[in-house]
Amino acid sequence: MELTRTYKLGTRRSLLAWAQSSWVAREIEKLNPGLTVELVGIDTQGDKILDKPLSQIEGKEFFTAELDHALLDGRVDFTVHSMKDLSLDRPGKIKLAAVPARELQHDVILFHTSTIDRLREGKTIRIGTSSPRRLTLIPSFLKKALPRFSPDQEPTLEFVQIRGNVNTRLSRIHEAEGSDRKLDGVVLAFAGLERLALDSKASLELWKLMENAKIMVLPIRECPTAPAQGALAIEGHLDRDDVLAALKKLHHQDTQNAVQEERKILQEWGGGCHQKLGANFISNPYGGKLYIRGEKPNGEYEQEIRNIGRMPYSMNEFTKVEASDLFHFHAKALTPTEQSAFQKADVCFIAHSRALEHLGSNQTQQLHHKRVWVSGMKSWHKLAAQGIWVEGSVEYKGYDHFQIFRNKALLRMKLSTAFLTHAESAINDQDTTLIATYTHEFKQIPQKILGATHLYWSSGLPFSTVWSMLGSQEKQAEFAKKVHASGAGKTAAALRACGIEPVVLDAE
């Protein structure tokens, strides 16, 4: 029979810190029958000093020092931190006991719904953040990502330095017009808001603050976030083997591997939590890629995609096969069923910019009233140029990856969805209706495909078409000897269905 034990968990008192620590407490209890976890609120320097950006305050460990002291002197048994708040050098008697599975790394901007009208009127959009990294990376992204209502008129942006808890910052988009405190948008970490949304108590306040708010999830490739953003760090005392053993059960090694790669860049660039640096690790079958962007301490701007692990090939070794290499494209009128489904859909996912190009003007106008997601930045920029709000991008990873976003409590997208694509596509999702806006007309197999030894297939239809056009099993077997590569989704599945194991690469 298990003995009842009680451990004290030290945490900051903020709404977010309490929500994520409560989640950790419940998970630890589930994994350790007979164990009870009690939360102990501790005020930190970072919670007390709210009248200036952290980058202007001397010292470090703004959100951790007081928790460290409580752990070291035995007032608490373990602590929970947002890992991005941890410095590279930790006290010797404190041990990282567990890193739970990570939430999404992305930043998100919550705008008041009136932002659309302010953009249309050419007014300055005021956005709150005190992060040097966000101030460095986000302005150039928003210039093209926000809706525009005049071809040559970029949005005018003003960034306002703000501090405070999530609810304090987010409340500022609801201030009265004309108030000095009024902001149009606030930049926050997606992970923090998601944890609030999943907490039964904290979510009540969050949903009130989300009223009359529009969401924009920032893509990793364009706006990488703080190293380790979205990950939690659970720490215990080095001498408490019982506590460390209980905490270890919540550890997720893949997450720790990822955040370690990101934090190496902090060290490489000189350490410190006020760097103008974004670094996000995205795993793949061979290790992963590290997306790095920002301004170095010497003022030099850096943009790099770094392979981590042993990549068997690089993208430049492959001949890239696009659908346009094999097909002519023709607009397809929507059937009455498609028209009805499109009109009723709450969310639209645009699989390719071509699906947008062949969409009728009536349907394009309807996008102004829907929640729009896209496959990549080409579609995003085209829509923004037409005054349409885009919530986010799957960064070329396809509809399967979109399902990750659909399932997030913060986004609340378990709604009817229209999937804009081509007539030969297919989808297996009862909440989603396929809307075909164009068709393909086969031209011929180009010599660049027949003559290449290494082929990267950008989508499954070109491969399936070429495979069927080869005709005989002998020709197919010879074709299979080439080195074939693709993304990790449907195209890879199409290759495997024909007995070909693809090299999985991300197209940049």
Secondary structure as UniProt FT lines:
FT   STRAND          5..11
FT   HELIX           15..31
FT   TURN            33..34
FT   STRAND          35..41
FT   HELIX           45..48
FT   HELIX           54..56
FT   TURN            62..64
FT   HELIX           65..72
FT   TURN            73..74
FT   STRAND          78..82
FT   HELIX           83..85
FT   TURN            92..93
FT   STRAND          94..98
FT   STRAND          107..112
FT   TURN            113..114
FT   HELIX           115..120
FT   TURN            121..122
FT   STRAND          125..128
FT   HELIX           132..145
FT   TURN            151..152
FT   STRAND          157..160
FT   HELIX           166..170
FT   HELIX           171..174
FT   TURN            177..178
FT   TURN            180..181
FT   STRAND          185..189
FT   HELIX           190..198
FT   TURN            200..201
FT   HELIX           202..210
FT   TURN            211..212
FT   STRAND          213..217
FT   TURN            220..222
FT   TURN            227..230
FT   STRAND          232..237
FT   TURN            238..239
FT   HELIX           241..248
FT   TURN            249..250
FT   HELIX           253..268
FT   TURN            269..270
FT   TURN            273..274
FT   STRAND          276..284
FT   TURN            285..286
FT   STRAND          287..295
FT   TURN            297..298
FT   STRAND          301..309
FT   HELIX           315..317
FT   STRAND          319..321
FT   HELIX           323..325
FT   STRAND          327..331
FT   HELIX           336..344
FT   STRAND          347..350
FT   HELIX           353..357
FT   HELIX           361..366
FT   HELIX           367..369
FT   STRAND          371..374
FT   HELIX           377..385
FT   TURN            386..387
FT   STRAND          390..393
FT   TURN            395..396
FT   HELIX           399..406
FT   TURN            409..411
FT   STRAND          417..422
FT   TURN            423..424
FT   TURN            430..431
FT   STRAND          432..442
FT   HELIX           447..451
FT   STRAND          454..457
FT   HELIX           460..470
FT   HELIX           473..480
FT   STRAND          483..486
FT   HELIX           490..497
FT   TURN            498..499
FT   STRAND          503..504
//
